[in-house]
Amino acid sequence: MSKSARLFEIIQLLRAAKAPLRAQQIADMLEVSKRTIYRDIATLQAMQTPIYGEAGIGYVMRKGYDLPPLNLDVEEAEAIAVGLSLIARTGDVSLWRAAGRAARKLNEAAPGTQRLISSSWGLDEIQTINLSTLRAAIRDEQKVTLNYQDAAGQTSHRTIWPLALIYYVDAVTIVAWCELRRALRHFRLDRVQGWSLQDDRFTGQSDALLADWEATEKPDTVLTKEFHQTPAR
């Protein structure tokens, strides 16, 4: 989480709190050190954010402090709220934590969205690979090595260029260019025996590879629905 996002989240937590929050409580919720929270609070106070603290008691925020509203209509806010809730089904724990932070921000702007509840039935937490790091590798075009076991039980060592993740109901799959096969391939995370990041990157090549996958592989790999714009009346 970037510092700016963390500052925003601290404001959200203090606004929603029913009692003073200690620095350690905030640190635990944001998964950072207590010292980081002390620095962040000092930054916010220097920006004239009305946060007050007392040793042994915790931090509170002055009532009535407002953040800019989201520019969403009611149904857009409801759609986002349901989508955030459904992320619990993916088994991607770091993405689920981020969804929780986003949901709190959304609820501040559109309180009625908390009445929309989705079942979290789906995948258990994925243990084989750190999905937060993998998603960063996709964004940064960074190569990844896998020890991979296929459906027949054969194990191989692969260097891949990760392009996308597909969240199925029963599995998560990496879409990647495989250096061993010199072709686009799909790797199920539950068959990954070990993995690591490489220093090498494939900068500037992911867009063309992903476009190739969408044109040739995607129709037989995953069914997705397109959004259609309703004509204005």
C-alpha positions in Angstrom: 0.0 0.0 0.0 1.4 3.4 -0.9 1.8 6.1 1.7 -1.0 8.2 0.3 -3.4 5.3 0.3 -2.4 4.5 3.9 -3.0 8.1 5.0 -6.5 7.9 3.4 -7.2 4.6 5.1 -6.1 6.0 8.6 -8.6 8.8 8.1 -11.3 6.3 7.2 -10.6 4.1 10.2 -10.6 7.0 12.6 -13.8 8.4 11.2 -15.6 5.1 11.5 -14.2 4.3 15.0 -16.7 4.2 18.0 -13.8 4.7 20.5 -10.2 5.9 20.4 -7.8 3.7 18.4 -4.3 3.0 19.6 -1.4 3.1 17.2 -0.9 -0.6 17.5 -4.5 -1.3 16.6 -4.2 0.8 13.4 -0.8 -0.8 12.6 -2.4 -4.3 12.9 -5.3 -3.4 10.6 -3.0 -1.9 8.0 -0.2 -4.5 8.4 2.6 -2.0 9.1 4.7 -1.1 12.1 3.5 1.1 15.0 6.4 3.5 14.2 5.0 3.9 10.7 1.6 4.8 12.1 3.2 7.4 14.4 4.9 9.0 11.4 1.7 8.9 9.3 -0.4 10.5 12.1 2.3 13.2 12.4 2.0 13.8 8.6 -1.8 14.0 8.8 -1.7 16.4 11.7 0.9 18.6 9.8 -1.7 18.7 7.0 -4.3 20.1 9.5 -6.3 16.9 9.6 -8.1 17.1 13.0 -6.7 14.0 14.7 -6.1 14.2 18.4 -4.2 11.7 20.5 -3.4 11.1 24.2 -0.8 8.6 25.6 -2.5 5.5 26.8 -5.8 6.4 25.3 -5.4 6.5 21.5 -6.3 8.6 18.6 -9.7 10.2 17.7 -10.9 12.4 14.8 -13.0 15.5 15.2 -16.6 14.8 14.2 -17.8 16.2 11.0 -14.5 15.9 9.1 -15.5 15.1 5.5 -13.7 13.6 2.5 -14.6 14.4 -1.1 -17.6 12.3 -2.2 -17.3 9.6 -4.9 -19.0 10.6 -8.2 -21.1 7.5 -8.5 -24.8 7.0 -8.9 -26.7 4.6 -6.6 -26.6 1.5 -8.8 -22.9 2.1 -9.7 -22.1 2.1 -5.9 -24.2 -1.0 -5.4 -22.5 -2.8 -8.2 -19.0 -2.0 -6.8 -20.1 -3.1 -3.3 -21.3 -6.5 -4.5 -18.2 -6.9 -6.7 -15.9 -6.1 -3.7 -17.8 -8.6 -1.6 -17.4 -11.4 -4.2 -13.6 -11.0 -4.1 -13.7 -13.2 -1.0 -14.5 -16.1 -3.2 -11.2 -15.9 -5.1 -8.8 -17.2 -2.4 -6.6 -14.0 -3.0 -6.2 -12.8 0.6 -4.3 -9.7 -0.2 -6.8 -8.7 -2.8 -9.6 -9.4 -0.2 -7.9 -7.1 2.3 -7.7 -4.3 -0.3 -11.4 -4.9 -1.1 -12.2 -4.4 2.6 -10.4 -1.1 2.6 -12.2 0.0 -0.6 -15.5 -1.1 0.8 -15.0 1.1 3.9 -14.3 4.1 1.7 -17.4 3.3 -0.5 -19.6 2.9 2.6 -18.6 6.4 3.7 -19.9 7.8 0.4 -22.9 5.5 0.0 -23.9 4.0 3.4 -26.8 2.0 1.9 -24.3 -0.3 0.1 -23.6 -2.2 3.4 -27.1 -3.7 3.0 -25.9 -5.8 0.0 -24.4 -9.0 1.2 -22.7 -11.7 -0.8 -21.8 -15.2 0.3 -18.0 -15.8 0.5 -18.3 -19.4 -0.6 -15.4 -20.2 -2.9 -11.7 -21.0 -2.8 -9.8 -21.3 0.4 -6.8 -19.1 1.0 -4.2 -19.9 -1.7 -1.0 -21.1 -0.1 1.1 -22.0 -3.1 2.0 -18.6 -4.3 1.9 -15.0 -3.0 -0.8 -13.5 -5.2 0.0 -9.9 -4.2 3.6 -10.3 -5.5 2.4 -12.2 -8.6 0.0 -9.4 -9.5 2.9 -6.9 -9.1 5.0 -9.0 -11.4 2.2 -8.8 -14.0 2.1 -5.1 -13.7 5.9 -4.7 -13.7 6.4 -7.2 -16.5 8.8 -9.3 -14.4 9.7 -12.9 -15.1 8.8 -15.7 -12.7 10.1 -19.2 -12.3 7.8 -22.1 -11.4 8.3 -25.7 -10.3 5.1 -27.0 -11.9 3.3 -30.3 -11.8 0.9 -31.0 -14.6 -2.4 -32.9 -14.5 -0.4 -36.2 -15.2 1.8 -35.6 -12.2 4.9 -34.7 -14.3 7.1 -31.9 -12.8 8.9 -29.3 -14.8 10.9 -26.1 -14.2 9.5 -23.1 -16.1 10.4 -19.5 -16.7 7.2 -17.6 -17.5 6.2 -14.1 -18.4 3.0 -13.6 -16.4 0.3 -11.8 -18.3 -3.0 -12.2 -16.5 -4.8 -14.1 -13.7 -8.1 -15.9 -14.2 -10.2 -16.4 -11.1 -12.4 -19.5 -11.6 -14.8 -20.8 -9.0 -12.5 -23.7 -8.2 -9.1 -22.5 -9.2 -6.9 -19.5 -10.1 -4.9 -19.8 -13.3 -1.9 -17.7 -14.6 -1.9 -16.8 -18.3 1.7 -16.6 -19.3 4.3 -16.9 -22.1 6.4 -20.0 -21.3 10.0 -19.8 -22.3 10.3 -23.6 -22.3 7.4 -24.2 -24.7 7.9 -20.9 -26.6 4.1 -20.4 -26.5 1.3 -19.1 -24.4 0.3 -21.4 -21.6 -2.0 -21.6 -18.5 -0.8 -22.7 -15.1 -3.1 -23.6 -12.2 -1.8 -22.2 -8.9 -2.8 -25.3 -7.0 -0.2 -27.2 -9.1 2.7 -24.9 -8.4 5.2 -26.6 -6.2 7.5 -23.6 -5.8 8.2 -20.3 -7.4 10.4 -17.2 -7.3 10.8 -13.8 -9.0 13.6 -13.2 -11.5 15.5 -9.9 -12.0 14.8 -10.2 -15.7 11.9 -8.3 -17.2 10.0 -8.5 -20.5 9.3 -4.7 -20.6 6.9 -3.6 -23.4 6.0 -7.0 -24.6 3.0 -7.9 -22.4 0.3 -5.9 -24.4 1.0 -7.7 -27.7 1.2 -11.2 -26.0 -2.1 -10.5 -24.1 -3.8 -9.4 -27.3 -2.6 -12.6 -29.0 -4.0 -14.6 -26.1 -7.3 -12.8 -26.3 -7.6 -13.5 -30.0 -6.6 -17.1 -29.9 -6.8 -18.7 -26.5 -9.3 -16.7 -24.4 -12.5 -17.9 -26.1 -11.7 -21.5 -25.2 -10.3 -20.7 -21.8 -12.8 -18.5 -20.0 -16.3 -17.2 -20.6 -16.8 -13.5 -19.8 -19.6 -11.2 -20.3 -19.1 -7.8 -21.9 -20.6 -4.6 -20.6 -23.1 -3.1 -23.0 -24.0 0.6 -23.0 -27.7 1.2 -22.7 -28.7 3.6 -25.5 -30.0 7.0 -24.2 -33.7 7.5 -24.5 
